[in-house]
Amino acid sequence: MAGQPVYGGVNDPRLGDLHDKSDPGYFGHIELARPVYHYGFIDVTLKTLRCVCFHCSRIVMDDTEYKFRRAKTIKNRKKRLTAMHELLRPKKKCDHCNGVQPKYTKVGLHVEIEYADGMEGVPGDKKQFLSAQKAVDIL
């Protein structure tokens, strides 16, 4: 019979009901021990990290209120993020805590952070990989 579930077939009833709303319909969910960077969102994560203060987690922004209001009205999310990134990028110091901002770059599937001269409390080298857990703490 056409359209009827067949044992051992594609619509085997032992696999579950297609119309059951309690079944999410995906292959699974993995709970990781600690955060990792998602390959598809690493560029967005990098842009977002550049827009947020490394020390106090506040948005670091240029004082041009007109450009900010104009950027907020952009409907396309990708264009809005790019416009906000252009507003926030030139700042080297946070207005709130006067903290010097580091430089973020993408290296493969990792984010590398280069601490600027004059940053206090920098452990080890000036260039280090930024762990995803530290990125979560910053954001």
N, CA, C and O atoms as a GROMACS GRO file, in nm:
protein
  556
    1MET      N    1   0.083  -0.119   0.000
    1MET     CA    2   0.000   0.000   0.000
    1MET      C    3   0.087   0.125   0.000
    1MET      O    4   0.185   0.132   0.073
    2ALA      N    5   0.052   0.218  -0.079
    2ALA     CA    6   0.128   0.342  -0.090
    2ALA      C    7   0.099   0.433   0.028
    2ALA      O    8  -0.017   0.450   0.066
    3GLY      N    9   0.203   0.492   0.087
    3GLY     CA   10   0.187   0.587   0.197
    3GLY      C   11   0.175   0.523   0.333
    3GLY      O   12   0.167   0.594   0.433
    4GLN      N   13   0.172   0.393   0.341
    4GLN     CA   14   0.161   0.323   0.470
    4GLN      C   15   0.300   0.289   0.521
    4GLN      O   16   0.388   0.254   0.442
    5PRO      N   17   0.321   0.298   0.654
    5PRO     CA   18   0.451   0.262   0.709
    5PRO      C   19   0.479   0.113   0.691
    5PRO      O   20   0.391   0.029   0.708
    6VAL      N   21   0.604   0.082   0.656
    6VAL     CA   22   0.646  -0.056   0.633
    6VAL      C   23   0.762  -0.084   0.727
    6VAL      O   24   0.857  -0.006   0.734
    7TYR      N   25   0.756  -0.197   0.799
    7TYR     CA   26   0.865  -0.236   0.887
    7TYR      C   27   0.989  -0.262   0.803
    7TYR      O   28   0.986  -0.339   0.707
    8GLY      N   29   1.100  -0.197   0.840
    8GLY     CA   30   1.224  -0.209   0.766
    8GLY      C   31   1.235  -0.109   0.653
    8GLY      O   32   1.340  -0.101   0.589
    9GLY      N   33   1.132  -0.032   0.626
    9GLY     CA   34   1.133   0.067   0.519
    9GLY      C   35   1.171   0.204   0.570
    9GLY      O   36   1.212   0.221   0.685
   10VAL      N   37   1.155   0.303   0.483
   10VAL     CA   38   1.190   0.441   0.518
   10VAL      C   39   1.098   0.495   0.627
   10VAL      O   40   1.144   0.567   0.716
   11ASN      N   41   0.971   0.461   0.622
   11ASN     CA   42   0.874   0.507   0.722
   11ASN      C   43   0.845   0.400   0.826
   11ASN      O   44   0.729   0.376   0.861
   12ASP      N   45   0.949   0.334   0.875
   12ASP     CA   46   0.932   0.229   0.976
   12ASP      C   47   0.867   0.290   1.100
   12ASP      O   48   0.918   0.387   1.154
   13PRO      N   49   0.754   0.234   1.147
   13PRO     CA   50   0.685   0.290   1.263
   13PRO      C   51   0.767   0.284   1.392
   13PRO      O   52   0.738   0.356   1.488
   14ARG      N   53   0.868   0.201   1.394
   14ARG     CA   54   0.953   0.193   1.514
   14ARG      C   55   1.043   0.316   1.528
   14ARG      O   56   1.099   0.338   1.636
   15LEU      N   57   1.059   0.396   1.422
   15LEU     CA   58   1.141   0.516   1.428
   15LEU      C   59   1.068   0.635   1.490
   15LEU      O   60   1.131   0.736   1.522
   16GLY      N   61   0.939   0.624   1.506
   16GLY     CA   62   0.862   0.733   1.566
   16GLY      C   63   0.763   0.792   1.467
   16GLY      O   64   0.773   0.771   1.346
   17ASP      N   65   0.669   0.866   1.522
   17ASP     CA   66   0.563   0.927   1.442
   17ASP      C   67   0.613   1.059   1.383
   17ASP      O   68   0.672   1.141   1.454
   18LEU      N   69   0.592   1.080   1.255
   18LEU     CA   70   0.633   1.204   1.190
   18LEU      C   71   0.552   1.324   1.236
   18LEU      O   72   0.600   1.437   1.226
   19HIS      N   73   0.434   1.301   1.285
   19HIS     CA   74   0.345   1.410   1.324
   19HIS      C   75   0.346   1.436   1.474
   19HIS      O   76   0.269   1.519   1.523
   20ASP      N   77   0.430   1.366   1.547
   20ASP     CA   78   0.440   1.382   1.692
   20ASP      C   79   0.518   1.510   1.722
   20ASP      O   80   0.635   1.521   1.684
   21LYS      N   81   0.457   1.606   1.790
   21LYS     CA   82   0.519   1.736   1.817
   21LYS      C   83   0.623   1.729   1.930
   21LYS      O   84   0.704   1.820   1.942
   22SER      N   85   0.623   1.624   2.011
   22SER     CA   86   0.720   1.614   2.118
   22SER      C   87   0.856   1.569   2.066
   22SER      O   88   0.957   1.586   2.135
   23ASP      N   89   0.862   1.513   1.945
   23ASP     CA   90   0.988   1.472   1.885
   23ASP      C   91   1.046   1.590   1.810
   23ASP      O   92   0.983   1.639   1.716
   24PRO      N   93   1.165   1.639   1.847
   24PRO     CA   94   1.220   1.758   1.782
   24PRO      C   95   1.261   1.735   1.638
   24PRO      O   96   1.268   1.832   1.562
   25GLY      N   97   1.288   1.613   1.597
   25GLY     CA   98   1.318   1.585   1.458
   25GLY      C   99   1.461   1.612   1.416
   25GLY      O  100   1.487   1.629   1.296
   26TYR      N  101   1.555   1.616   1.508
   26TYR     CA  102   1.695   1.630   1.472
   26TYR      C  103   1.774   1.513   1.528
   26TYR      O  104   1.722   1.435   1.608
   27PHE      N  105   1.898   1.503   1.487
   27PHE     CA  106   1.975   1.384   1.518
   27PHE      C  107   2.026   1.379   1.661
   27PHE      O  108   2.051   1.270   1.713
   28GLY      N  109   2.042   1.490   1.724
   28GLY     CA  110   2.089   1.485   1.861
   28GLY      C  111   2.146   1.617   1.908
   28GLY      O  112   2.152   1.715   1.834
   29HIS      N  113   2.187   1.616   2.032
   29HIS     CA  114   2.242   1.734   2.096
   29HIS      C  115   2.362   1.688   2.178
   29HIS      O  116   2.353   1.592   2.254
   30ILE      N  117   2.473   1.757   2.162
   30ILE     CA  118   2.594   1.723   2.236
   30ILE      C  119   2.618   1.831   2.340
   30ILE      O  120   2.625   1.949   2.306
   31GLU      N  121   2.630   1.792   2.464
   31GLU     CA  122   2.662   1.884   2.572
   31GLU      C  123   2.813   1.881   2.590
   31GLU      O  124   2.869   1.780   2.631
   32LEU      N  125   2.879   1.993   2.558
   32LEU     CA  126   3.025   1.999   2.566
   32LEU      C  127   3.068   2.040   2.706
   32LEU      O  128   2.994   2.106   2.778
   33ALA      N  129   3.189   2.001   2.743
   33ALA     CA  130   3.241   2.030   2.876
   33ALA      C  131   3.273   2.178   2.894
   33ALA      O  132   3.260   2.231   3.004
   34ARG      N  133   3.314   2.244   2.786
   34ARG     CA  134   3.343   2.387   2.792
   34ARG      C  135   3.313   2.450   2.656
   34ARG      O  136   3.302   2.379   2.557
   35PRO      N  137   3.300   2.581   2.651
   35PRO     CA  138   3.264   2.646   2.524
   35PRO      C  139   3.373   2.631   2.418
   35PRO      O  140   3.492   2.624   2.450
   36VAL      N  141   3.330   2.625   2.293
   36VAL     CA  142   3.421   2.624   2.178
   36VAL      C  143   3.367   2.723   2.076
   36VAL      O  144   3.250   2.759   2.079
   37TYR      N  145   3.454   2.766   1.984
   37TYR     CA  146   3.412   2.855   1.877
   37TYR      C  147   3.340   2.774   1.770
   37TYR      O  148   3.384   2.666   1.734
   38HIS      N  149   3.230   2.827   1.721
   38HIS     CA  150   3.157   2.764   1.611
   38HIS      C  151   3.216   2.817   1.481
   38HIS      O  152   3.231   2.938   1.464
   39TYR      N  153   3.251   2.728   1.391
   39TYR     CA  154   3.316   2.764   1.266
   39TYR      C  155   3.234   2.865   1.186
   39TYR      O  156   3.290   2.956   1.124
   40GLY      N  157   3.103   2.851   1.186
   40GLY     CA  158   3.017   2.939   1.108
   40GLY      C  159   3.001   3.078   1.168
   40GLY      O  160   2.962   3.171   1.098
   41PHE      N  161   3.031   3.094   1.297
   41PHE     CA  162   3.011   3.222   1.364
   41PHE      C  163   3.139   3.286   1.415
   41PHE      O  164   3.134   3.381   1.492
   42ILE      N  165   3.254   3.236   1.373
   42ILE     CA  166   3.380   3.288   1.428
   42ILE      C  167   3.405   3.432   1.382
   42ILE      O  168   3.461   3.511   1.459
   43ASP      N  169   3.365   3.468   1.259
   43ASP     CA  170   3.383   3.606   1.213
   43ASP      C  171   3.292   3.703   1.288
   43ASP      O  172   3.334   3.813   1.323
   44VAL      N  173   3.170   3.662   1.314
   44VAL     CA  174   3.077   3.746   1.391
   44VAL      C  175   3.126   3.760   1.535
   44VAL      O  176   3.116   3.867   1.594
   45THR      N  177   3.180   3.652   1.591
   45THR     CA  178   3.234   3.657   1.726
   45THR      C  179   3.352   3.754   1.732
   45THR      O  180   3.366   3.830   1.828
   46LEU      N  181   3.436   3.750   1.630
   46LEU     CA  182   3.551   3.839   1.624
   46LEU      C  183   3.508   3.985   1.616
   46LEU      O  184   3.563   4.070   1.686
   47LYS      N  185   3.409   4.016   1.532
   47LYS     CA  186   3.359   4.153   1.522
   47LYS      C  187   3.296   4.199   1.653
   47LYS      O  188   3.313   4.313   1.694
   48THR      N  189   3.225   4.109   1.718
   48THR     CA  190   3.161   4.144   1.844
   48THR      C  191   3.264   4.168   1.953
   48THR      O  192   3.249   4.261   2.033
   49LEU      N  193   3.370   4.087   1.958
   49LEU     CA  194   3.476   4.107   2.057
   49LEU      C  195   3.544   4.242   2.039
   49LEU      O  196   3.583   4.306   2.136
   50ARG      N  197   3.560   4.284   1.914
   50ARG     CA  198   3.624   4.414   1.888
   50ARG      C  199   3.537   4.531   1.932
   50ARG      O  200   3.588   4.641   1.953
   51CYS      N  201   3.407   4.508   1.946
   51CYS     CA  202   3.313   4.615   1.982
   51CYS      C  203   3.291   4.625   2.133
   51CYS      O  204   3.224   4.718   2.179
   52VAL      N  205   3.345   4.532   2.209
   52VAL     CA  206   3.320   4.526   2.353
   52VAL      C  207   3.453   4.544   2.427
   52VAL      O  208   3.556   4.491   2.384
   53CYS      N  209   3.450   4.618   2.536
   53CYS     CA  210   3.570   4.642   2.616
   53CYS      C  211   3.621   4.511   2.676
   53CYS      O  212   3.543   4.433   2.732
   54PHE      N  213   3.749   4.486   2.664
   54PHE     CA  214   3.812   4.366   2.717
   54PHE      C  215   3.806   4.362   2.869
   54PHE      O  216   3.798   4.254   2.928
   55HIS      N  217   3.811   4.478   2.933
   55HIS     CA  218   3.820   4.486   3.078
   55HIS      C  219   3.684   4.492   3.148
   55HIS      O  220   3.662   4.420   3.246
   56CYS      N  221   3.593   4.577   3.099
   56CYS     CA  222   3.466   4.598   3.171
   56CYS      C  223   3.345   4.547   3.094
   56CYS      O  224   3.233   4.558   3.144
   57SER      N  225   3.363   4.492   2.975
   57SER     CA  226   3.257   4.431   2.893
   57SER      C  227   3.149   4.530   2.849
   57SER      O  228   3.038   4.488   2.816
   58ARG      N  229   3.179   4.656   2.846
   58ARG     CA  230   3.085   4.756   2.795
   58ARG      C  231   3.114   4.781   2.648
   58ARG      O  232   3.224   4.754   2.600
   59ILE      N  233   3.015   4.834   2.577
   59ILE     CA  234   3.033   4.865   2.436
   59ILE      C  235   3.125   4.986   2.423
   59ILE      O  236   3.104   5.088   2.488
   60VAL      N  237   3.226   4.972   2.339
   60VAL     CA  238   3.320   5.080   2.313
   60VAL      C  239   3.275   5.147   2.184
   60VAL      O  240   3.277   5.085   2.078
   61MET      N  241   3.234   5.275   2.194
   61MET     CA  242   3.173   5.340   2.079
   61MET      C  243   3.228   5.480   2.059
   61MET      O  244   3.267   5.549   2.153
   62ASP      N  245   3.229   5.519   1.932
   62ASP     CA  246   3.261   5.656   1.895
   62ASP      C  247   3.147   5.746   1.942
   62ASP      O  248   3.035   5.698   1.959
   63ASP      N  249   3.172   5.873   1.965
   63ASP     CA  250   3.071   5.963   2.021
   63ASP      C  251   2.972   6.017   1.919
   63ASP      O  252   2.894   6.106   1.953
   64THR      N  253   2.971   5.968   1.797
   64THR     CA  254   2.881   6.020   1.696
   64THR      C  255   2.743   5.957   1.712
   64THR      O  256   2.717   5.846   1.665
   65GLU      N  257   2.656   6.028   1.780
   65GLU     CA  258   2.521   5.979   1.810
   65GLU      C  259   2.438   5.962   1.684
   65GLU      O  260   2.357   5.869   1.675
   66TYR      N  261   2.455   6.051   1.586
   66TYR     CA  262   2.378   6.044   1.462
   66TYR      C  263   2.406   5.914   1.387
   66TYR      O  264   2.314   5.847   1.341
   67LYS      N  265   2.534   5.880   1.374
   67LYS     CA  266   2.572   5.757   1.303
   67LYS      C  267   2.519   5.634   1.376
   67LYS      O  268   2.479   5.536   1.313
   68PHE      N  269   2.519   5.639   1.508
   68PHE     CA  270   2.468   5.526   1.587
   68PHE      C  271   2.318   5.508   1.564
   68PHE      O  272   2.272   5.396   1.544
   69ARG      N  273   2.242   5.617   1.568
   69ARG     CA  274   2.097   5.607   1.545
   69ARG      C  275   2.067   5.558   1.404
   69ARG      O  276   1.973   5.480   1.384
   70ARG      N  277   2.147   5.602   1.307
   70ARG     CA  278   2.128   5.557   1.169
   70ARG      C  279   2.160   5.408   1.155
   70ARG      O  280   2.090   5.337   1.084
   71ALA      N  281   2.265   5.362   1.221
   71ALA     CA  282   2.304   5.221   1.213
   71ALA      C  283   2.200   5.131   1.279
   71ALA      O  284   2.178   5.018   1.235
   72LYS      N  285   2.134   5.181   1.385
   72LYS     CA  286   2.032   5.102   1.452
   72LYS      C  287   1.909   5.078   1.365
   72LYS      O  288   1.837   4.980   1.386
   73THR      N  289   1.884   5.164   1.269
   73THR     CA  290   1.764   5.152   1.185
   73THR      C  291   1.783   5.055   1.068
   73THR      O  292   1.686   5.027   0.998
   74ILE      N  293   1.904   5.005   1.045
   74ILE     CA  294   1.928   4.912   0.935
   74ILE      C  295   1.861   4.779   0.968
   74ILE      O  296   1.884   4.722   1.074
   75LYS      N  297   1.779   4.730   0.877
   75LYS     CA  298   1.701   4.608   0.900
   75LYS      C  299   1.784   4.480   0.881
   75LYS      O  300   1.769   4.384   0.956
   76ASN      N  301   1.871   4.480   0.780
   76ASN     CA  302   1.953   4.363   0.751
   76ASN      C  303   2.055   4.344   0.863
   76ASN      O  304   2.134   4.434   0.889
   77ARG      N  305   2.053   4.228   0.930
   77ARG     CA  306   2.138   4.206   1.045
   77ARG      C  307   2.287   4.212   1.012
   77ARG      O  308   2.367   4.266   1.089
   78LYS      N  309   2.324   4.156   0.897
   78LYS     CA  310   2.465   4.155   0.859
   78LYS      C  311   2.516   4.296   0.831
   78LYS      O  312   2.626   4.332   0.873
   79LYS      N  313   2.435   4.377   0.761
   79LYS     CA  314   2.473   4.515   0.732
   79LYS      C  315   2.474   4.599   0.859
   79LYS      O  316   2.558   4.688   0.874
   80ARG      N  317   2.380   4.571   0.951
   80ARG     CA  318   2.374   4.644   1.077
   80ARG      C  319   2.498   4.615   1.162
   80ARG      O  320   2.555   4.706   1.222
   81LEU      N  321   2.540   4.488   1.167
   81LEU     CA  322   2.660   4.453   1.242
   81LEU      C  323   2.783   4.519   1.182
   81LEU      O  324   2.870   4.566   1.256
   82THR      N  325   2.790   4.523   1.050
   82THR     CA  326   2.904   4.588   0.984
   82THR      C  327   2.905   4.738   1.014
   82THR      O  328   3.011   4.795   1.040
   83ALA      N  329   2.788   4.802   1.010
   83ALA     CA  330   2.780   4.945   1.039
   83ALA      C  331   2.818   4.974   1.184
   83ALA      O  332   2.889   5.070   1.212
   84MET      N  333   2.771   4.891   1.276
   84MET     CA  334   2.806   4.908   1.418
   84MET      C  335   2.955   4.884   1.438
   84MET      O  336   3.020   4.955   1.516
   85HIS      N  337   3.009   4.786   1.369
   85HIS     CA  338   3.151   4.754   1.382
   85HIS      C  339   3.236   4.871   1.336
   85HIS      O  340   3.340   4.899   1.395
   86GLU      N  341   3.194   4.938   1.229
   86GLU     CA  342   3.268   5.054   1.181
   86GLU      C  343   3.263   5.170   1.280
   86GLU      O  344   3.360   5.245   1.293
   87LEU      N  345   3.150   5.184   1.352
   87LEU     CA  346   3.140   5.288   1.454
   87LEU      C  347   3.229   5.257   1.575
   87LEU      O  348   3.287   5.348   1.634
   88LEU      N  349   3.238   5.131   1.609
   88LEU     CA  350   3.303   5.093   1.733
   88LEU      C  351   3.451   5.062   1.717
   88LEU      O  352   3.526   5.065   1.815
   89ARG      N  353   3.494   5.034   1.598
   89ARG     CA  354   3.629   4.986   1.575
   89ARG      C  355   3.741   5.085   1.607
   89ARG      O  356   3.842   5.042   1.664
   90PRO      N  357   3.731   5.214   1.574
   90PRO     CA  358   3.848   5.301   1.589
   90PRO      C  359   3.894   5.324   1.732
   90PRO      O  360   4.007   5.371   1.752
   91LYS      N  361   3.814   5.294   1.830
   91LYS     CA  362   3.850   5.323   1.968
   91LYS      C  363   3.962   5.231   2.016
   91LYS      O  364   3.956   5.109   1.996
   92LYS      N  365   4.062   5.288   2.078
   92LYS     CA  366   4.173   5.211   2.134
   92LYS      C  367   4.164   5.203   2.286
   92LYS      O  368   4.229   5.120   2.350
   93LYS      N  369   4.081   5.293   2.343
   93LYS     CA  370   4.063   5.295   2.488
   93LYS      C  371   3.914   5.299   2.521
   93LYS      O  372   3.835   5.357   2.446
   94CYS      N  373   3.878   5.238   2.630
   94CYS     CA  374   3.739   5.239   2.676
   94CYS      C  375   3.711   5.372   2.746
   94CYS      O  376   3.794   5.420   2.823
   95ASP      N  377   3.595   5.430   2.720
   95ASP     CA  378   3.557   5.556   2.785
   95ASP      C  379   3.520   5.536   2.931
   95ASP      O  380   3.532   5.629   3.010
   96HIS      N  381   3.477   5.416   2.967
   96HIS     CA  382   3.429   5.391   3.103
   96HIS      C  383   3.543   5.359   3.199
   96HIS      O  384   3.552   5.417   3.308
   97CYS      N  385   3.632   5.267   3.159
   97CYS     CA  386   3.737   5.223   3.252
   97CYS      C  387   3.877   5.266   3.207
   97CYS      O  388   3.974   5.237   3.276
   98ASN      N  389   3.888   5.335   3.092
   98ASN     CA  390   4.016   5.378   3.034
   98ASN      C  391   4.112   5.263   3.008
   98ASN      O  392   4.233   5.281   3.007
   99GLY      N  393   4.057   5.143   2.988
   99GLY     CA  394   4.138   5.026   2.958
   99GLY      C  395   4.180   5.024   2.812
   99GLY      O  396   4.100   5.055   2.724
  100VAL      N  397   4.305   4.988   2.788
  100VAL     CA  398   4.357   4.977   2.652
  100VAL      C  399   4.303   4.848   2.592
  100VAL      O  400   4.304   4.743   2.656
  101GLN      N  401   4.255   4.856   2.467
  101GLN     CA  402   4.193   4.741   2.402
  101GLN      C  403   4.296   4.659   2.325
  101GLN      O  404   4.382   4.717   2.258
  102PRO      N  405   4.289   4.528   2.332
  102PRO     CA  406   4.381   4.444   2.256
  102PRO      C  407   4.337   4.429   2.111
  102PRO      O  408   4.229   4.475   2.073
  103LYS      N  409   4.421   4.366   2.030
  103LYS     CA  410   4.391   4.342   1.890
  103LYS      C  411   4.353   4.195   1.874
  103LYS      O  412   4.425   4.107   1.921
  104TYR      N  413   4.240   4.170   1.808
  104TYR     CA  414   4.191   4.034   1.785
  104TYR      C  415   4.212   3.997   1.639
  104TYR      O  416   4.182   4.076   1.549
  105THR      N  417   4.264   3.876   1.614
  105THR     CA  418   4.277   3.825   1.478
  105THR      C  419   4.236   3.678   1.475
  105THR      O  420   4.245   3.608   1.575
  106LYS      N  421   4.192   3.634   1.357
  106LYS     CA  422   4.152   3.495   1.340
  106LYS      C  423   4.271   3.417   1.286
  106LYS      O  424   4.332   3.456   1.186
  107VAL      N  425   4.304   3.307   1.352
  107VAL     CA  426   4.411   3.218   1.308
  107VAL      C  427   4.351   3.078   1.299
  107VAL      O  428   4.338   3.009   1.400
  108GLY      N  429   4.315   3.038   1.178
  108GLY     CA  430   4.252   2.907   1.161
  108GLY      C  431   4.116   2.907   1.228
  108GLY      O  432   4.029   2.988   1.196
  109LEU      N  433   4.098   2.816   1.322
  109LEU     CA  434   3.973   2.807   1.398
  109LEU      C  435   3.987   2.869   1.537
  109LEU      O  436   3.904   2.845   1.625
  110HIS      N  437   4.090   2.948   1.556
  110HIS     CA  438   4.116   3.009   1.686
  110HIS      C  439   4.114   3.161   1.673
  110HIS      O  440   4.126   3.216   1.563
  111VAL      N  441   4.098   3.227   1.785
  111VAL     CA  442   4.108   3.372   1.793
  111VAL      C  443   4.236   3.403   1.868
  111VAL      O  444   4.257   3.356   1.979
  112GLU      N  445   4.321   3.484   1.804
  112GLU     CA  446   4.445   3.524   1.868
  112GLU      C  447   4.429   3.666   1.920
  112GLU      O  448   4.373   3.752   1.852
  113ILE      N  449   4.479   3.690   2.038
  113ILE     CA  450   4.470   3.821   2.100
  113ILE      C  451   4.612   3.875   2.116
  113ILE      O  452   4.701   3.805   2.162
  114GLU      N  453   4.630   4.002   2.076
  114GLU     CA  454   4.760   4.067   2.093
  114GLU      C  455   4.740   4.183   2.188
  114GLU      O  456   4.671   4.280   2.157
  115TYR      N  457   4.800   4.171   2.305
  115TYR     CA  458   4.786   4.274   2.406
  115TYR      C  459   4.870   4.395   2.368
  115TYR      O  460   4.983   4.381   2.321
  116ALA      N  461   4.815   4.512   2.387
  116ALA     CA  462   4.885   4.637   2.354
  116ALA      C  463   4.986   4.670   2.463
  116ALA      O  464   4.977   4.621   2.575
  117ASP      N  465   5.083   4.755   2.427
  117ASP     CA  466   5.178   4.802   2.528
  117ASP      C  467   5.103   4.885   2.631
  117ASP      O  468   5.017   4.966   2.595
  118GLY      N  469   5.133   4.865   2.755
  118GLY     CA  470   5.068   4.942   2.859
  118GLY      C  471   4.948   4.871   2.922
  118GLY      O  472   4.885   4.926   3.012
  119MET      N  473   4.915   4.751   2.875
  119MET     CA  474   4.805   4.676   2.938
  119MET      C  475   4.857   4.608   3.063
  119MET      O  476   4.960   4.540   3.061
  120GLU      N  477   4.786   4.627   3.172
  120GLU     CA  478   4.828   4.571   3.300
  120GLU      C  479   4.773   4.430   3.318
  120GLU      O  480   4.666   4.397   3.266
  121GLY      N  481   4.847   4.349   3.391
  121GLY     CA  482   4.800   4.215   3.426
  121GLY      C  483   4.798   4.117   3.310
  121GLY      O  484   4.715   4.027   3.307
  122VAL      N  485   4.890   4.134   3.214
  122VAL     CA  486   4.896   4.044   3.100
  122VAL      C  487   4.984   3.924   3.137
  122VAL      O  488   5.103   3.940   3.162
  123PRO      N  489   4.924   3.804   3.139
  123PRO     CA  490   5.005   3.687   3.174
  123PRO      C  491   5.081   3.636   3.051
  123PRO      O  492   5.018   3.606   2.949
  124GLY      N  493   5.214   3.624   3.059
  124GLY     CA  494   5.292   3.563   2.952
  124GLY      C  495   5.317   3.655   2.834
  124GLY      O  496   5.339   3.775   2.850
  125ASP      N  497   5.313   3.596   2.714
  125ASP     CA  498   5.343   3.667   2.590
  125ASP      C  499   5.238   3.773   2.558
  125ASP      O  500   5.128   3.774   2.613
  126LYS      N  501   5.278   3.863   2.465
  126LYS     CA  502   5.182   3.964   2.418
  126LYS      C  503   5.079   3.902   2.325
  126LYS      O  504   4.965   3.949   2.319
  127LYS      N  505   5.117   3.795   2.252
  127LYS     CA  506   5.025   3.726   2.162
  127LYS      C  507   4.988   3.591   2.223
  127LYS      O  508   5.075   3.511   2.258
  128GLN      N  509   4.858   3.568   2.234
  128GLN     CA  510   4.808   3.442   2.291
  128GLN      C  511   4.680   3.405   2.220
  128GLN      O  512   4.615   3.488   2.157
  129PHE      N  513   4.643   3.277   2.230
  129PHE     CA  514   4.513   3.235   2.181
  129PHE      C  515   4.409   3.266   2.288
  129PHE      O  516   4.432   3.241   2.407
  130LEU      N  517   4.297   3.321   2.245
  130LEU     CA  518   4.188   3.355   2.337
  130LEU      C  519   4.094   3.235   2.344
  130LEU      O  520   4.035   3.195   2.243
  131SER      N  521   4.080   3.179   2.461
  131SER     CA  522   3.992   3.063   2.475
  131SER      C  523   3.847   3.108   2.459
  131SER      O  524   3.813   3.223   2.484
  132ALA      N  525   3.763   3.015   2.418
  132ALA     CA  526   3.621   3.046   2.401
  132ALA      C  527   3.557   3.080   2.535
  132ALA      O  528   3.464   3.161   2.540
  133GLN      N  529   3.605   3.020   2.644
  133GLN     CA  530   3.551   3.052   2.776
  133GLN      C  531   3.582   3.196   2.813
  133GLN      O  532   3.498   3.264   2.872
  134LYS      N  533   3.702   3.244   2.781
  134LYS     CA  534   3.738   3.383   2.809
  134LYS      C  535   3.654   3.478   2.722
  134LYS      O  536   3.613   3.584   2.768
  135ALA      N  537   3.628   3.438   2.598
  135ALA     CA  538   3.542   3.520   2.511
  135ALA      C  539   3.401   3.530   2.568
  135ALA      O  540   3.340   3.637   2.564
  136VAL      N  541   3.350   3.420   2.621
  136VAL     CA  542   3.218   3.422   2.685
  136VAL      C  543   3.220   3.514   2.806
  136VAL      O  544   3.125   3.588   2.830
  137ASP      N  545   3.328   3.510   2.884
  137ASP     CA  546   3.339   3.597   3.002
  137ASP      C  547   3.343   3.744   2.962
  137ASP      O  548   3.287   3.829   3.032
  138ILE      N  549   3.410   3.776   2.851
  138ILE     CA  550   3.417   3.915   2.804
  138ILE      C  551   3.281   3.962   2.759
  138ILE      O  552   3.238   4.073   2.790
  139LEU      N  553   3.213   3.876   2.684
  139LEU     CA  554   3.083   3.916   2.629
  139LEU      C  555   2.976   3.907   2.734
  139LEU      O  556   2.860   3.937   2.706
   0.00000   0.00000   0.00000
